[in-house]
């Protein structure tokens, strides 16, 4: 992407007037996407974005600059800007945009998604659309979209690190609207993996469309959710996002070091049920958050965060790890070369237990069975959260019965972890985009079937 000697000269230039650490991050991203809305192609887009971010650390001060000019002169100007910012007042972070002229696009590297004709990608969406509409006459709207991206990065720093990565991600998303006596209801399904077009050897677009349609149709017959404190069973995969939000963000080292996490100073202490072991694993399979190196050049690895209910570690990026005299954990991530990295999750999982999922459900006299969660909010400082349930059912006398709508799960992360009473021997994952401080990165979360003894359910039933 950039000559090795140019990278090293840029690092030396960045530190020529002093500094503790310098880093060059170069990114070349290609992407394509398409949207099939109500039976016709609405959008086909492709794009490319290239540039570099330069970081200089001096004491507690970080200077950062980014540029789209990848010539030696453009990189040196960015290094000068970052070094000047780092010489400012202690404890601040300054971002300077020194983008120069746009570079002429480099010849593309052939990767599987780029070999696939746009027509074939549109045909996938048409198949998903047809399957969703065939699910029932009440389906009144279907939107299917496809996206792939290839992201090549180079990371080098003044500690001697020099690393590259080349990652391809592919995803399909289907959203359906069903209309009936209860108004309009929506259903959603959005699988994705860190792989090319071979994703569709594993994932059937018809199945994606059918699943989204079924969710919308089910809600037409759903009863209003009850309100109160009930047992909640999270279907495998469904609750991964809850654990991601309710405790994962609180285990990121920037929140810890800002005293903005409920888990601060808790290492070695019991923070969850002994049945709970949570890991963050950026090297796991081909999940949505899988990568070879993080955005600071450190290898992805399996980090045990909570083991048998005991808090064992946090997730570290380079800057926080240096301050704490720790090794980075492979969790330094950024949205693009225009952003500073920060501690972020990759693939975050609650590991399997020994309970039979059917027995877990049969143990509940009255409660909620959660199949899919939607959007939510969490405060890492307190652990308090609110999540919408996009597909859920009542459990009555040990059996899954009526679907519910308009349900919310309200609780506190540490409290919920302590109330885990059973962990199933099954497992599944969830694909999503995680937002933090204005940056969005791909992540995966997952868990087996889990019984939470009691949670607050917000519903609309009288």
Protein Blocks (a to p, Z undefined) as FASTA:
>chain_A
ZZfklmmmmmmmmmmnopjbdcdddddddddddddeehiafbdcddddddddddddehjb
ccddddfblcfklmmmmmmmmmmmmmmcehiacdddfbdcddddddddddfklmpcfklm
mmmmmmmmmmmmmnomklmbdcddddddddddddddfkopacdddddddddddddddddf
kopadddddddddddfklmmmbcfklmmmmmmmmmmmmmmpccddeddddddddehjlmm
mmmmmmmmmmpfklmmnopafkgokghiafbdfkbccdddfkgcjbfkbcfbdceopacd
dddfbgghiafbdcddfklmmmnopacehiaccfblmbccddddfbdcddddfbdfklmm
mmpmbdcddfbdcdddddfknopacdddfbdcddeehiacbdcehiacdddfklmmmmpc
bdcfbdcdddddddeehiacdddddddddddfbacdddfbZZ
